Amino acid sequence: MARTQRNRQTSAGGLDRLPLRDEDGNYLAVVEVEAGSRNKYKFDPRLKAMLLHKVLPLGTSFPYCFGFLPSTLGEDGDPLDVVLFMDEPARPATCVPCRLVGIIEAEQSEKKQTIRNDRLLAVAVESRRYAECRRLSDLSDEVLDEIERFFTFYHQQDGVEFKALRRRGKAAARSAVQAGRS
């Protein structure tokens, strides 16, 4: 499907009404999954509601809150994905003001088709635990390794290969958001 056609479909669903940034200039992330949950929700633009998309196998859960940046569109046809570092889990459909600290550039392959499916990394503005986290280098390699392994496993459950390509800082994250503006 052509990018312009996907843009029209997303706009018709109402995502264009959610701003990318708040009045203070912070990015707004919409939570789809709260940290510690096995349930993966997904925003359905047609219904304008969160729907249960899948359930992770017993013994696994999302390590951090996960969601999307509204008014953006990735190569996979969905809004850009974001991993949120925050003190407590936020419920699905919560808008969280945040700042970008980096991006895990990645691709996924399914049925001989490979597309980009990056993961933006952001810190909740109201976080105390991550208050000093301003750059990608403020996150440990171990944490980033765990996130990459989680998404590899997560996609593997559906027969999709997820491959992290590289990690980049906030300038690259901002460029990805700008390129994905819908």
C-alpha positions in Angstrom: 0.0 0.0 0.0 1.4 3.4 -0.9 2.4 5.7 2.0 -0.1 8.4 0.9 -2.9 5.9 0.9 -1.9 4.7 4.4 -1.8 8.3 5.5 -5.4 8.9 4.4 -6.6 5.7 6.2 -4.9 6.7 9.4 -6.2 10.3 9.2 -9.7 9.0 8.6 -9.4 7.0 11.8 -8.9 10.0 14.0 -5.2 9.6 14.9 -4.6 13.0 13.3 -6.6 14.6 16.1 -4.0 13.5 18.7 -1.1 16.0 18.8 2.5 14.8 18.5 3.6 17.3 21.2 2.0 19.0 24.2 1.9 22.7 24.9 5.4 22.5 26.5 7.0 20.9 23.5 7.2 17.4 25.0 6.4 14.4 22.7 3.2 12.6 23.6 3.3 8.8 23.7 0.1 6.8 23.7 0.5 3.7 25.8 -0.6 0.4 24.2 0.9 -2.0 26.8 1.7 -1.4 30.4 5.0 -2.7 31.8 4.6 -6.2 33.2 1.6 -7.1 31.1 1.2 -10.1 28.8 -1.6 -8.3 27.0 -0.7 -6.4 23.8 -3.3 -3.8 22.8 -3.5 -2.0 19.5 -5.3 1.2 18.6 -8.0 0.5 16.0 -8.5 3.8 14.0 -11.8 2.5 12.6 -13.3 2.0 16.1 -11.2 4.7 17.7 -10.5 2.3 20.6 -7.8 0.0 22.0 -8.4 -3.6 21.1 -6.7 -6.7 22.5 -4.2 -7.6 19.8 -2.4 -10.6 21.3 -1.4 -12.3 24.6 2.2 -13.2 25.3 3.0 -16.8 26.4 2.9 -17.6 30.1 6.1 -16.5 31.8 6.7 -13.5 29.5 5.6 -9.9 29.7 6.5 -6.5 28.3 9.6 -5.1 30.2 8.6 -1.5 29.8 5.5 0.5 28.8 5.2 0.3 25.0 3.1 2.5 22.7 3.2 4.9 19.8 3.7 8.5 18.9 0.4 9.9 17.4 0.4 11.7 14.1 3.2 9.6 12.8 3.4 6.6 10.4 6.1 4.0 10.1 7.0 1.8 7.2 4.9 -1.0 8.7 1.8 1.2 8.3 1.3 1.8 12.0 2.3 4.9 14.0 6.0 4.9 15.2 6.6 2.6 18.1 8.0 3.9 21.4 9.4 2.2 24.5 8.8 4.3 27.6 11.0 4.5 30.6 8.9 5.5 33.6 8.6 4.8 37.3 5.2 3.0 37.2 3.2 1.2 34.5 0.7 3.4 32.7 -2.6 1.9 31.5 -3.4 1.5 27.8 -4.7 4.7 26.1 -2.8 7.0 28.5 -1.0 9.9 26.9 2.5 10.3 28.5 4.5 13.5 27.9 8.1 12.3 27.2 11.5 13.2 25.8 13.3 11.1 23.1 16.7 9.7 24.1 17.4 7.4 21.2 16.3 4.8 18.7 16.9 1.2 18.1 16.8 0.9 14.3 15.5 -2.4 13.3 13.9 -4.4 10.5 11.4 -7.2 10.4 11.1 -9.9 7.8 8.0 -12.0 7.1 7.1 -14.0 4.0 10.3 -12.8 2.1 9.4 -9.1 2.7 11.6 -6.9 4.9 10.6 -3.6 6.3 11.9 -1.2 8.9 10.3 -1.3 12.3 12.3 0.9 14.6 11.8 1.4 18.4 12.0 4.9 19.7 13.3 5.2 23.2 11.7 7.9 25.4 11.7 8.9 29.1 8.5 10.1 30.8 8.8 13.7 31.7 7.4 13.0 35.2 9.8 10.1 36.0 11.9 10.4 39.1 13.9 7.2 38.4 14.9 8.2 34.9 15.1 12.0 35.6 18.8 12.1 34.7 18.4 10.1 31.6 18.8 12.5 28.7 20.9 10.6 26.1 21.1 7.0 24.8 24.4 6.6 26.7 22.5 7.1 30.0 20.8 3.7 29.4 23.0 0.7 30.0 24.0 -1.7 27.2 22.4 -4.5 29.3 19.0 -2.8 29.3 19.2 -2.1 25.5 20.3 -5.7 24.9 17.3 -7.0 26.9 14.9 -4.8 24.9 16.3 -6.1 21.6 16.0 -9.7 22.8 12.5 -9.1 24.0 11.3 -7.8 20.6 13.2 -10.6 18.8 11.2 -13.1 20.9 8.0 -11.2 20.7 8.0 -11.2 16.9 9.2 -14.8 16.7 5.9 -15.9 18.3 4.2 -14.8 15.1 6.8 -16.2 12.7 8.4 -12.8 12.1 12.1 -12.2 12.2 13.1 -9.0 14.1 16.6 -7.8 13.7 18.1 -4.8 15.6 20.4 -3.0 13.2 22.0 -0.3 15.4 21.4 2.1 18.2 21.4 5.8 17.7 20.9 8.9 19.8 18.2 11.5 20.1 19.1 13.4 16.9 18.4 10.2 14.9 15.2 9.6 16.9 14.0 13.1 16.1 14.8 12.6 12.4 12.8 9.4 12.4 9.9 11.2 13.9 10.1 14.0 11.4 10.3 11.5 8.5 7.3 9.7 10.0 5.0 12.7 10.4 1.7 11.9 8.8 
